[in-house]
Amino acid sequence: MTEHESWEKVLYEMPDKVAVEVKRQMEIIMRGAVEIIPVEELLIKLRRHVETGVPLRVKLGLDPSAPDIHLGHVVVLEKLRQFQDLGHIVQLVIGDFTGMIGDPTGKSETRKQLTVEQVKENAKTYQTQIFKVLDPEKTEVHFNSTWLSVLNFSDVVRLASTITVARMLEREDFKKRYAENTPISVHEFFYPLMQAYDSVALKTDVELGGTDQTFNLLMGRTLQKEFDIEPQIALTMPLIEGLDGVHKMSKSLGNYIAIMDEPGEVYGKTMSIPDHLMTKYYLLLSGLTLSEVQHIESQLEEGTLHPRDAKMRLAYLLTKRFHDEESAKTAQEEFVKVFQKHSMPTEIPVYVAGSEPLPLYQLVTASGMAPSNSEARRLMEGGGVKVDGEAKTDRDFVLEPKDGMVVQVGKRKFVRLEIK
């Protein structure tokens, strides 16, 4: 029996009106999801919701280890918004306590612990950004220090006694580090336990995360059973590739689109994603219905919709979503002007420079258009740096700054020099 057949059987046992609504909600919840563990239990929880009107408690834990939220995070936030639109309540857990440890998922070494001040500052930024996606009226914001900081040592021992070391070593990252004799600090074992305890404290019904969080989500089910609480459902969403089209979107790799990026940056970066990722971005991030996304996919396959036009629509939708329609229109007009008509942008940031000659790569770095001198030189060698529209490929080219001179890096970065 397939998974679909098994939940169709559960639906068959429900009253007709209830089954229709449960099926409608399931189809929305399953859209884009990788795995729901276990599906049958989610159906039972949804039936109870439909019959009683009591919303499910749907949790997402965020450790404020970095201040920016990017589209990789939005994939999960979008699914939470769908739950809200279906009448459920989101439990957003800011890991101000767990954030001081840091999630070891996917890490090859012990993470540097953050200070209380760093965590609090990042947490403030998170709250500002998440409501660009979530409905604040249907969102409960919790800080897990509320319940974790008051646990005494005997409480911690009880938590630790519920899980064996062998179970912890089932995690791929721990298993790999153990096999390679890379140190694993004892406090790292407590991270999944503390995240799981969040679900105990909040009596969570469903917890969401990326596919790399499956172990942590299932740990929540395990711990809830230990505390005689109905176990939560684990729902995983795909990890979305970044602008390079290969690696998971990540700030450290520089392949991300932050939701707080300027409108022109959101639009321009979206236009640079590889064509093969467009359907995935539409499905997980556009906010369009499934039928609308399928129609776009069919048009692309038939050749009746040019990939560039599909990408421009996606860029417009994302810019509008995180800013507003006027900003999206302006960003699109600017993109057409600069990249299709090869004109200069309407507004170019001013960079105040001295009048003395200097290596161009130094100016590129100092103006913030490259992260380092070595990267600036690499960009120059590849023809990615222009002065007044002329590419400068000599990595040691010395620039004689002039008032009004325009330096361009790549397709989207410009500065106009102002000589002091």
DRENMIDO-83486 format. One record per residue (C-alpha): residue number from 1; residue in one letter; x, y, z. Coordinates in steps of 0.1 Angstrom, whole numbers, plus 5000, padded with zeros to 4 digits. Example, Ala and Ser with C-alpha at 12.3 -4.5 7.8 and 13.67 -1.06 7.14 Angstrom:
BEGIN
rec seq 1&type A&c1 5123&c2 4955&c3 5078;
rec seq 2&type S&c1 5137&c2 4989&c3 5071;
END
This chain:
BEGIN
rec seq 1&type M&c1 5000&c2 5000&c3 5000;
rec seq 2&type T&c1 5014&c2 5034&c3 4990;
rec seq 3&type E&c1 5015&c2 5063&c3 5014;
rec seq 4&type H&c1 4988&c2 5080&c3 4994;
rec seq 5&type E&c1 4966&c2 5049&c3 4995;
rec seq 6&type S&c1 4971&c2 5046&c3 5033;
rec seq 7&type W&c1 4958&c2 5081&c3 5040;
rec seq 8&type E&c1 4930&c2 5078&c3 5015;
rec seq 9&type K&c1 4919&c2 5048&c3 5036;
rec seq 10&type V&c1 4919&c2 5070&c3 5068;
rec seq 11&type L&c1 4898&c2 5096&c3 5050;
rec seq 12&type Y&c1 4873&c2 5070&c3 5039;
rec seq 13&type E&c1 4866&c2 5063&c3 5076;
rec seq 14&type M&c1 4857&c2 5099&c3 5083;
rec seq 15&type P&c1 4822&c2 5115&c3 5078;
rec seq 16&type D&c1 4820&c2 5129&c3 5043;
rec seq 17&type K&c1 4820&c2 5167&c3 5052;
rec seq 18&type V&c1 4850&c2 5162&c3 5075;
rec seq 19&type A&c1 4868&c2 5141&c3 5050;
rec seq 20&type V&c1 4864&c2 5168&c3 5023;
rec seq 21&type E&c1 4879&c2 5195&c3 5045;
rec seq 22&type V&c1 4907&c2 5173&c3 5058;
rec seq 23&type K&c1 4916&c2 5163&c3 5023;
rec seq 24&type R&c1 4917&c2 5199&c3 5012;
rec seq 25&type Q&c1 4940&c2 5209&c3 5040;
rec seq 26&type M&c1 4962&c2 5179&c3 5034;
rec seq 27&type E&c1 4967&c2 5187&c3 4998;
rec seq 28&type I&c1 4978&c2 5222&c3 5007;
rec seq 29&type I&c1 5001&c2 5210&c3 5035;
rec seq 30&type M&c1 5017&c2 5183&c3 5013;
rec seq 31&type R&c1 5025&c2 5208&c3 4985;
rec seq 32&type G&c1 5063&c2 5210&c3 4983;
rec seq 33&type A&c1 5069&c2 5190&c3 5014;
rec seq 34&type V&c1 5095&c2 5162&c3 5014;
rec seq 35&type E&c1 5082&c2 5141&c3 5042;
rec seq 36&type I&c1 5054&c2 5140&c3 5068;
rec seq 37&type I&c1 5061&c2 5116&c3 5097;
rec seq 38&type P&c1 5037&c2 5099&c3 5102;
rec seq 39&type V&c1 5010&c2 5110&c3 5077;
rec seq 40&type E&c1 4982&c2 5090&c3 5094;
rec seq 41&type E&c1 4986&c2 5108&c3 5127;
rec seq 42&type L&c1 4985&c2 5142&c3 5109;
rec seq 43&type L&c1 4951&c2 5131&c3 5094;
rec seq 44&type I&c1 4938&c2 5123&c3 5129;
rec seq 45&type K&c1 4949&c2 5157&c3 5142;
rec seq 46&type L&c1 4933&c2 5175&c3 5113;
rec seq 47&type R&c1 4901&c2 5156&c3 5118;
rec seq 48&type R&c1 4900&c2 5167&c3 5154;
rec seq 49&type H&c1 4906&c2 5203&c3 5143;
rec seq 50&type V&c1 4878&c2 5202&c3 5117;
rec seq 51&type E&c1 4853&c2 5186&c3 5142;
rec seq 52&type T&c1 4862&c2 5209&c3 5172;
rec seq 53&type G&c1 4875&c2 5240&c3 5156;
rec seq 54&type V&c1 4906&c2 5239&c3 5178;
rec seq 55&type P&c1 4936&c2 5249&c3 5158;
rec seq 56&type L&c1 4968&c2 5228&c3 5156;
rec seq 57&type R&c1 4999&c2 5242&c3 5172;
rec seq 58&type V&c1 5026&c2 5243&c3 5145;
rec seq 59&type K&c1 5061&c2 5250&c3 5156;
rec seq 60&type L&c1 5093&c2 5263&c3 5140;
rec seq 61&type G&c1 5125&c2 5268&c3 5160;
rec seq 62&type L&c1 5149&c2 5295&c3 5149;
rec seq 63&type D&c1 5183&c2 5299&c3 5165;
rec seq 64&type P&c1 5193&c2 5336&c3 5159;
rec seq 65&type S&c1 5229&c2 5327&c3 5150;
rec seq 66&type A&c1 5230&c2 5353&c3 5122;
rec seq 67&type P&c1 5209&c2 5384&c3 5117;
rec seq 68&type D&c1 5196&c2 5379&c3 5082;
rec seq 69&type I&c1 5168&c2 5357&c3 5070;
rec seq 70&type H&c1 5171&c2 5346&c3 5034;
rec seq 71&type L&c1 5149&c2 5327&c3 5009;
rec seq 72&type G&c1 5162&c2 5294&c3 5023;
rec seq 73&type H&c1 5144&c2 5302&c3 5055;
rec seq 74&type V&c1 5113&c2 5315&c3 5036;
rec seq 75&type V&c1 5107&c2 5280&c3 5022;
rec seq 76&type V&c1 5097&c2 5269&c3 5057;
rec seq 77&type L&c1 5081&c2 5302&c3 5067;
rec seq 78&type E&c1 5058&c2 5299&c3 5036;
rec seq 79&type K&c1 5046&c2 5265&c3 5047;
rec seq 80&type L&c1 5039&c2 5280&c3 5082;
rec seq 81&type R&c1 5018&c2 5308&c3 5065;
rec seq 82&type Q&c1 4998&c2 5281&c3 5047;
rec seq 83&type F&c1 4990&c2 5265&c3 5080;
rec seq 84&type Q&c1 4979&c2 5299&c3 5093;
rec seq 85&type D&c1 4957&c2 5304&c3 5063;
rec seq 86&type L&c1 4941&c2 5271&c3 5071;
rec seq 87&type G&c1 4932&c2 5283&c3 5106;
rec seq 88&type H&c1 4961&c2 5270&c3 5127;
rec seq 89&type I&c1 4985&c2 5287&c3 5151;
rec seq 90&type V&c1 5022&c2 5291&c3 5146;
rec seq 91&type Q&c1 5045&c2 5287&c3 5175;
rec seq 92&type L&c1 5077&c2 5305&c3 5166;
rec seq 93&type V&c1 5104&c2 5296&c3 5190;
rec seq 94&type I&c1 5134&c2 5320&c3 5191;
rec seq 95&type G&c1 5162&c2 5299&c3 5204;
rec seq 96&type D&c1 5178&c2 5325&c3 5227;
rec seq 97&type F&c1 5190&c2 5297&c3 5250;
rec seq 98&type T&c1 5198&c2 5270&c3 5224;
rec seq 99&type G&c1 5214&c2 5297&c3 5202;
rec seq 100&type M&c1 5242&c2 5301&c3 5227;
rec seq 101&type I&c1 5251&c2 5265&c3 5219;
rec seq 102&type G&c1 5244&c2 5265&c3 5182;
rec seq 103&type D&c1 5229&c2 5237&c3 5161;
rec seq 104&type P&c1 5256&c2 5212&c3 5153;
rec seq 105&type T&c1 5236&c2 5200&c3 5122;
rec seq 106&type G&c1 5259&c2 5198&c3 5092;
rec seq 107&type K&c1 5289&c2 5210&c3 5111;
rec seq 108&type S&c1 5323&c2 5193&c3 5110;
rec seq 109&type E&c1 5335&c2 5209&c3 5142;
rec seq 110&type T&c1 5321&c2 5224&c3 5174;
rec seq 111&type R&c1 5304&c2 5258&c3 5167;
rec seq 112&type K&c1 5316&c2 5289&c3 5184;
rec seq 113&type Q&c1 5291&c2 5298&c3 5212;
rec seq 114&type L&c1 5274&c2 5332&c3 5209;
rec seq 115&type T&c1 5271&c2 5357&c3 5237;
rec seq 116&type V&c1 5238&c2 5366&c3 5253;
rec seq 117&type E&c1 5240&c2 5400&c3 5237;
rec seq 118&type Q&c1 5246&c2 5387&c3 5202;
rec seq 119&type V&c1 5217&c2 5363&c3 5205;
rec seq 120&type K&c1 5193&c2 5390&c3 5217;
rec seq 121&type E&c1 5203&c2 5414&c3 5190;
rec seq 122&type N&c1 5199&c2 5388&c3 5163;
rec seq 123&type A&c1 5165&c2 5378&c3 5178;
rec seq 124&type K&c1 5152&c2 5414&c3 5174;
rec seq 125&type T&c1 5161&c2 5414&c3 5138;
rec seq 126&type Y&c1 5144&c2 5380&c3 5132;
rec seq 127&type Q&c1 5112&c2 5392&c3 5146;
rec seq 128&type T&c1 5112&c2 5422&c3 5123;
rec seq 129&type Q&c1 5118&c2 5400&c3 5092;
rec seq 130&type I&c1 5095&c2 5370&c3 5098;
rec seq 131&type F&c1 5063&c2 5391&c3 5097;
rec seq 132&type K&c1 5071&c2 5398&c3 5060;
rec seq 133&type V&c1 5058&c2 5362&c3 5056;
rec seq 134&type L&c1 5038&c2 5352&c3 5087;
rec seq 135&type D&c1 5005&c2 5367&c3 5100;
rec seq 136&type P&c1 5014&c2 5383&c3 5134;
rec seq 137&type E&c1 4978&c2 5378&c3 5146;
rec seq 138&type K&c1 4982&c2 5340&c3 5142;
rec seq 139&type T&c1 5018&c2 5338&c3 5155;
rec seq 140&type E&c1 5029&c2 5331&c3 5191;
rec seq 141&type V&c1 5065&c2 5342&c3 5196;
rec seq 142&type H&c1 5083&c2 5323&c3 5224;
rec seq 143&type F&c1 5119&c2 5325&c3 5237;
rec seq 144&type N&c1 5131&c2 5291&c3 5248;
rec seq 145&type S&c1 5151&c2 5305&c3 5277;
rec seq 146&type T&c1 5116&c2 5308&c3 5294;
rec seq 147&type W&c1 5116&c2 5271&c3 5302;
rec seq 148&type L&c1 5151&c2 5260&c3 5295;
rec seq 149&type S&c1 5169&c2 5284&c3 5319;
rec seq 150&type V&c1 5148&c2 5273&c3 5349;
rec seq 151&type L&c1 5157&c2 5236&c3 5346;
rec seq 152&type N&c1 5178&c2 5224&c3 5375;
rec seq 153&type F&c1 5205&c2 5198&c3 5371;
rec seq 154&type S&c1 5182&c2 5169&c3 5381;
rec seq 155&type D&c1 5159&c2 5180&c3 5353;
rec seq 156&type V&c1 5188&c2 5179&c3 5328;
rec seq 157&type V&c1 5198&c2 5145&c3 5340;
rec seq 158&type R&c1 5163&c2 5133&c3 5334;
rec seq 159&type L&c1 5164&c2 5146&c3 5299;
rec seq 160&type A&c1 5197&c2 5130&c3 5292;
rec seq 161&type S&c1 5185&c2 5096&c3 5304;
rec seq 162&type T&c1 5159&c2 5095&c3 5277;
rec seq 163&type I&c1 5184&c2 5091&c3 5248;
rec seq 164&type T&c1 5214&c2 5068&c3 5244;
rec seq 165&type V&c1 5247&c2 5078&c3 5230;
rec seq 166&type A&c1 5242&c2 5053&c3 5202;
rec seq 167&type R&c1 5210&c2 5072&c3 5192;
rec seq 168&type M&c1 5229&c2 5105&c3 5191;
rec seq 169&type L&c1 5255&c2 5089&c3 5169;
rec seq 170&type E&c1 5228&c2 5081&c3 5143;
rec seq 171&type R&c1 5231&c2 5117&c3 5133;
rec seq 172&type E&c1 5252&c2 5119&c3 5102;
rec seq 173&type D&c1 5273&c2 5148&c3 5114;
rec seq 174&type F&c1 5280&c2 5132&c3 5148;
rec seq 175&type K&c1 5287&c2 5099&c3 5132;
rec seq 176&type K&c1 5312&c2 5114&c3 5107;
rec seq 177&type R&c1 5330&c2 5134&c3 5133;
rec seq 178&type Y&c1 5332&c2 5103&c3 5156;
rec seq 179&type A&c1 5346&c2 5082&c3 5128;
rec seq 180&type E&c1 5372&c2 5108&c3 5120;
rec seq 181&type N&c1 5381&c2 5113&c3 5156;
rec seq 182&type T&c1 5370&c2 5149&c3 5154;
rec seq 183&type P&c1 5361&c2 5162&c3 5189;
rec seq 184&type I&c1 5324&c2 5163&c3 5199;
rec seq 185&type S&c1 5317&c2 5184&c3 5230;
rec seq 186&type V&c1 5291&c2 5169&c3 5254;
rec seq 187&type H&c1 5271&c2 5201&c3 5253;
rec seq 188&type E&c1 5264&c2 5195&c3 5216;
rec seq 189&type F&c1 5245&c2 5163&c3 5225;
rec seq 190&type F&c1 5222&c2 5185&c3 5245;
rec seq 191&type Y&c1 5212&c2 5207&c3 5215;
rec seq 192&type P&c1 5186&c2 5182&c3 5200;
rec seq 193&type L&c1 5174&c2 5174&c3 5235;
rec seq 194&type M&c1 5167&c2 5211&c3 5243;
rec seq 195&type Q&c1 5151&c2 5217&c3 5209;
rec seq 196&type A&c1 5129&c2 5186&c3 5216;
rec seq 197&type Y&c1 5120&c2 5200&c3 5250;
rec seq 198&type D&c1 5106&c2 5231&c3 5233;
rec seq 199&type S&c1 5079&c2 5208&c3 5219;
rec seq 200&type V&c1 5073&c2 5194&c3 5254;
rec seq 201&type A&c1 5069&c2 5229&c3 5269;
rec seq 202&type L&c1 5045&c2 5240&c3 5241;
rec seq 203&type K&c1 5027&c2 5207&c3 5235;
rec seq 204&type T&c1 5034&c2 5211&c3 5198;
rec seq 205&type D&c1 5012&c2 5192&c3 5173;
rec seq 206&type V&c1 5034&c2 5197&c3 5142;
rec seq 207&type E&c1 5070&c2 5208&c3 5139;
rec seq 208&type L&c1 5086&c2 5220&c3 5106;
rec seq 209&type G&c1 5122&c2 5221&c3 5095;
rec seq 210&type G&c1 5144&c2 5215&c3 5065;
rec seq 211&type T&c1 5154&c2 5179&c3 5056;
rec seq 212&type D&c1 5186&c2 5184&c3 5075;
rec seq 213&type Q&c1 5165&c2 5188&c3 5107;
rec seq 214&type T&c1 5148&c2 5154&c3 5105;
rec seq 215&type F&c1 5167&c2 5140&c3 5135;
rec seq 216&type N&c1 5159&c2 5170&c3 5157;
rec seq 217&type L&c1 5122&c2 5169&c3 5147;
rec seq 218&type L&c1 5119&c2 5132&c3 5155;
rec seq 219&type M&c1 5136&c2 5138&c3 5188;
rec seq 220&type G&c1 5107&c2 5160&c3 5197;
rec seq 221&type R&c1 5083&c2 5131&c3 5192;
rec seq 222&type T&c1 5105&c2 5109&c3 5213;
rec seq 223&type L&c1 5107&c2 5133&c3 5242;
rec seq 224&type Q&c1 5069&c2 5142&c3 5241;
rec seq 225&type K&c1 5062&c2 5104&c3 5246;
rec seq 226&type E&c1 5085&c2 5104&c3 5276;
rec seq 227&type F&c1 5064&c2 5132&c3 5291;
rec seq 228&type D&c1 5030&c2 5115&c3 5282;
rec seq 229&type I&c1 5022&c2 5142&c3 5256;
rec seq 230&type E&c1 5006&c2 5133&c3 5222;
rec seq 231&type P&c1 5037&c2 5132&c3 5199;
rec seq 232&type Q&c1 5041&c2 5158&c3 5172;
rec seq 233&type I&c1 5042&c2 5153&c3 5135;
rec seq 234&type A&c1 5075&c2 5160&c3 5118;
rec seq 235&type L&c1 5072&c2 5178&c3 5085;
rec seq 236&type T&c1 5103&c2 5185&c3 5064;
rec seq 237&type M&c1 5107&c2 5209&c3 5036;
rec seq 238&type P&c1 5134&c2 5208&c3 5009;
rec seq 239&type L&c1 5167&c2 5227&c3 5011;
rec seq 240&type I&c1 5167&c2 5252&c3 4983;
rec seq 241&type E&c1 5198&c2 5258&c3 4962;
rec seq 242&type G&c1 5213&c2 5293&c3 4960;
rec seq 243&type L&c1 5223&c2 5315&c3 4931;
rec seq 244&type D&c1 5251&c2 5291&c3 4921;
rec seq 245&type G&c1 5224&c2 5265&c3 4914;
rec seq 246&type V&c1 5245&c2 5238&c3 4933;
rec seq 247&type H&c1 5249&c2 5245&c3 4970;
rec seq 248&type K&c1 5223&c2 5250&c3 4997;
rec seq 249&type M&c1 5215&c2 5287&c3 5000;
rec seq 250&type S&c1 5238&c2 5301&c3 5026;
rec seq 251&type K&c1 5251&c2 5335&c3 5037;
rec seq 252&type S&c1 5286&c2 5320&c3 5042;
rec seq 253&type L&c1 5287&c2 5309&c3 5005;
rec seq 254&type G&c1 5274&c2 5343&c3 4993;
rec seq 255&type N&c1 5248&c2 5326&c3 4971;
rec seq 256&type Y&c1 5217&c2 5339&c3 4990;
rec seq 257&type I&c1 5189&c2 5364&c3 4985;
rec seq 258&type A&c1 5181&c2 5381&c3 5019;
rec seq 259&type I&c1 5146&c2 5393&c3 5024;
rec seq 260&type M&c1 5160&c2 5426&c3 5037;
rec seq 261&type D&c1 5180&c2 5431&c3 5005;
rec seq 262&type E&c1 5172&c2 5463&c3 4986;
rec seq 263&type P&c1 5144&c2 5459&c3 4959;
rec seq 264&type G&c1 5169&c2 5461&c3 4931;
rec seq 265&type E&c1 5191&c2 5435&c3 4947;
rec seq 266&type V&c1 5162&c2 5411&c3 4952;
rec seq 267&type Y&c1 5151&c2 5415&c3 4916;
rec seq 268&type G&c1 5186&c2 5414&c3 4902;
rec seq 269&type K&c1 5197&c2 5384&c3 4922;
rec seq 270&type T&c1 5165&c2 5365&c3 4912;
rec seq 271&type M&c1 5173&c2 5371&c3 4876;
rec seq 272&type S&c1 5207&c2 5354&c3 4881;
rec seq 273&type I&c1 5193&c2 5321&c3 4893;
rec seq 274&type P&c1 5199&c2 5292&c3 4869;
rec seq 275&type D&c1 5169&c2 5283&c3 4846;
rec seq 276&type H&c1 5166&c2 5248&c3 4860;
rec seq 277&type L&c1 5157&c2 5261&c3 4894;
rec seq 278&type M&c1 5128&c2 5284&c3 4883;
rec seq 279&type T&c1 5100&c2 5259&c3 4888;
rec seq 280&type K&c1 5113&c2 5250&c3 4923;
rec seq 281&type Y&c1 5115&c2 5287&c3 4933;
rec seq 282&type Y&c1 5080&c2 5292&c3 4919;
rec seq 283&type L&c1 5066&c2 5262&c3 4938;
rec seq 284&type L&c1 5082&c2 5271&c3 4971;
rec seq 285&type L&c1 5084&c2 5308&c3 4972;
rec seq 286&type S&c1 5062&c2 5326&c3 4947;
rec seq 287&type G&c1 5029&c2 5324&c3 4966;
rec seq 288&type L&c1 5011&c2 5313&c3 4934;
rec seq 289&type T&c1 4987&c2 5284&c3 4934;
rec seq 290&type L&c1 4998&c2 5249&c3 4924;
rec seq 291&type S&c1 4977&c2 5252&c3 4892;
rec seq 292&type E&c1 4994&c2 5285&c3 4883;
rec seq 293&type V&c1 5029&c2 5270&c3 4889;
rec seq 294&type Q&c1 5020&c2 5240&c3 4868;
rec seq 295&type H&c1 5008&c2 5262&c3 4840;
rec seq 296&type I&c1 5041&c2 5282&c3 4840;
rec seq 297&type E&c1 5060&c2 5248&c3 4840;
rec seq 298&type S&c1 5040&c2 5236&c3 4810;
rec seq 299&type Q&c1 5046&c2 5268&c3 4791;
rec seq 300&type L&c1 5083&c2 5265&c3 4797;
rec seq 301&type E&c1 5083&c2 5229&c3 4785;
rec seq 302&type E&c1 5063&c2 5238&c3 4754;
rec seq 303&type G&c1 5085&c2 5267&c3 4746;
rec seq 304&type T&c1 5056&c2 5292&c3 4746;
rec seq 305&type L&c1 5071&c2 5311&c3 4776;
rec seq 306&type H&c1 5107&c2 5323&c3 4774;
rec seq 307&type P&c1 5127&c2 5315&c3 4805;
rec seq 308&type R&c1 5138&c2 5351&c3 4808;
rec seq 309&type D&c1 5101&c2 5363&c3 4809;
rec seq 310&type A&c1 5093&c2 5336&c3 4835;
rec seq 311&type K&c1 5123&c2 5347&c3 4856;
rec seq 312&type M&c1 5112&c2 5384&c3 4853;
rec seq 313&type R&c1 5078&c2 5375&c3 4867;
rec seq 314&type L&c1 5094&c2 5355&c3 4895;
rec seq 315&type A&c1 5117&c2 5384&c3 4903;
rec seq 316&type Y&c1 5087&c2 5408&c3 4903;
rec seq 317&type L&c1 5067&c2 5386&c3 4926;
rec seq 318&type L&c1 5095&c2 5382&c3 4952;
rec seq 319&type T&c1 5104&c2 5419&c3 4952;
rec seq 320&type K&c1 5068&c2 5428&c3 4956;
rec seq 321&type R&c1 5064&c2 5403&c3 4984;
rec seq 322&type F&c1 5093&c2 5416&c3 5005;
rec seq 323&type H&c1 5089&c2 5453&c3 4997;
rec seq 324&type D&c1 5058&c2 5466&c3 4977;
rec seq 325&type E&c1 5044&c2 5468&c3 4942;
rec seq 326&type E&c1 5059&c2 5502&c3 4935;
rec seq 327&type S&c1 5093&c2 5490&c3 4945;
rec seq 328&type A&c1 5089&c2 5459&c3 4923;
rec seq 329&type K&c1 5079&c2 5481&c3 4893;
rec seq 330&type T&c1 5108&c2 5504&c3 4898;
rec seq 331&type A&c1 5133&c2 5474&c3 4902;
rec seq 332&type Q&c1 5119&c2 5459&c3 4870;
rec seq 333&type E&c1 5122&c2 5491&c3 4850;
rec seq 334&type E&c1 5157&c2 5496&c3 4862;
rec seq 335&type F&c1 5167&c2 5460&c3 4853;
rec seq 336&type V&c1 5153&c2 5465&c3 4818;
rec seq 337&type K&c1 5172&c2 5498&c3 4814;
rec seq 338&type V&c1 5205&c2 5486&c3 4827;
rec seq 339&type F&c1 5206&c2 5449&c3 4815;
rec seq 340&type Q&c1 5185&c2 5449&c3 4784;
rec seq 341&type K&c1 5191&c2 5484&c3 4771;
rec seq 342&type H&c1 5226&c2 5486&c3 4785;
rec seq 343&type S&c1 5221&c2 5520&c3 4800;
rec seq 344&type M&c1 5234&c2 5533&c3 4833;
rec seq 345&type P&c1 5212&c2 5530&c3 4864;
rec seq 346&type T&c1 5191&c2 5560&c3 4873;
rec seq 347&type E&c1 5206&c2 5562&c3 4908;
rec seq 348&type I&c1 5242&c2 5553&c3 4914;
rec seq 349&type P&c1 5257&c2 5553&c3 4950;
rec seq 350&type V&c1 5284&c2 5579&c3 4955;
rec seq 351&type Y&c1 5318&c2 5568&c3 4967;
rec seq 352&type V&c1 5340&c2 5596&c3 4981;
rec seq 353&type A&c1 5376&c2 5590&c3 4969;
rec seq 354&type G&c1 5409&c2 5608&c3 4970;
rec seq 355&type S&c1 5425&c2 5623&c3 4939;
rec seq 356&type E&c1 5457&c2 5603&c3 4942;
rec seq 357&type P&c1 5462&c2 5574&c3 4918;
rec seq 358&type L&c1 5456&c2 5539&c3 4933;
rec seq 359&type P&c1 5453&c2 5503&c3 4922;
rec seq 360&type L&c1 5417&c2 5498&c3 4909;
rec seq 361&type Y&c1 5413&c2 5466&c3 4930;
rec seq 362&type Q&c1 5418&c2 5486&c3 4962;
rec seq 363&type L&c1 5391&c2 5510&c3 4953;
rec seq 364&type V&c1 5367&c2 5481&c3 4944;
rec seq 365&type T&c1 5373&c2 5466&c3 4978;
rec seq 366&type A&c1 5372&c2 5498&c3 4997;
rec seq 367&type S&c1 5338&c2 5507&c3 4981;
rec seq 368&type G&c1 5323&c2 5474&c3 4992;
rec seq 369&type M&c1 5319&c2 5460&c3 4957;
rec seq 370&type A&c1 5342&c2 5431&c3 4965;
rec seq 371&type P&c1 5349&c2 5413&c3 4998;
rec seq 372&type S&c1 5386&c2 5413&c3 4994;
rec seq 373&type N&c1 5415&c2 5425&c3 4973;
rec seq 374&type S&c1 5421&c2 5390&c3 4959;
rec seq 375&type E&c1 5385&c2 5387&c3 4949;
rec seq 376&type A&c1 5386&c2 5422&c3 4933;
rec seq 377&type R&c1 5417&c2 5411&c3 4912;
rec seq 378&type R&c1 5400&c2 5379&c3 4902;
rec seq 379&type L&c1 5369&c2 5399&c3 4890;
rec seq 380&type M&c1 5392&c2 5422&c3 4870;
rec seq 381&type E&c1 5409&c2 5393&c3 4853;
rec seq 382&type G&c1 5376&c2 5379&c3 4843;
rec seq 383&type G&c1 5364&c2 5412&c3 4828;
rec seq 384&type G&c1 5340&c2 5419&c3 4856;
rec seq 385&type V&c1 5352&c2 5454&c3 4865;
rec seq 386&type K&c1 5346&c2 5484&c3 4843;
rec seq 387&type V&c1 5355&c2 5521&c3 4845;
rec seq 388&type D&c1 5331&c2 5543&c3 4825;
rec seq 389&type G&c1 5319&c2 5512&c3 4806;
rec seq 390&type E&c1 5354&c2 5500&c3 4797;
rec seq 391&type A&c1 5366&c2 5466&c3 4812;
rec seq 392&type K&c1 5399&c2 5467&c3 4830;
rec seq 393&type T&c1 5414&c2 5432&c3 4829;
rec seq 394&type D&c1 5449&c2 5441&c3 4842;
rec seq 395&type R&c1 5448&c2 5431&c3 4878;
rec seq 396&type D&c1 5474&c2 5457&c3 4887;
rec seq 397&type F&c1 5457&c2 5485&c3 4867;
rec seq 398&type V&c1 5463&c2 5519&c3 4885;
rec seq 399&type L&c1 5432&c2 5542&c3 4884;
rec seq 400&type E&c1 5435&c2 5580&c3 4883;
rec seq 401&type P&c1 5402&c2 5590&c3 4900;
rec seq 402&type K&c1 5381&c2 5617&c3 4884;
rec seq 403&type D&c1 5350&c2 5634&c3 4896;
rec seq 404&type G&c1 5319&c2 5616&c3 4882;
rec seq 405&type M&c1 5338&c2 5585&c3 4870;
rec seq 406&type V&c1 5316&c2 5554&c3 4873;
rec seq 407&type V&c1 5331&c2 5521&c3 4884;
rec seq 408&type Q&c1 5310&c2 5489&c3 4878;
rec seq 409&type V&c1 5315&c2 5454&c3 4892;
rec seq 410&type G&c1 5295&c2 5426&c3 4876;
rec seq 411&type K&c1 5260&c2 5435&c3 4864;
rec seq 412&type R&c1 5245&c2 5451&c3 4894;
rec seq 413&type K&c1 5271&c2 5470&c3 4914;
rec seq 414&type F&c1 5280&c2 5506&c3 4905;
rec seq 415&type V&c1 5296&c2 5536&c3 4923;
rec seq 416&type R&c1 5300&c2 5571&c3 4911;
rec seq 417&type L&c1 5333&c2 5588&c3 4923;
rec seq 418&type E&c1 5332&c2 5620&c3 4941;
rec seq 419&type I&c1 5367&c2 5635&c3 4946;
rec seq 420&type K&c1 5373&c2 5651&c3 4980;
END
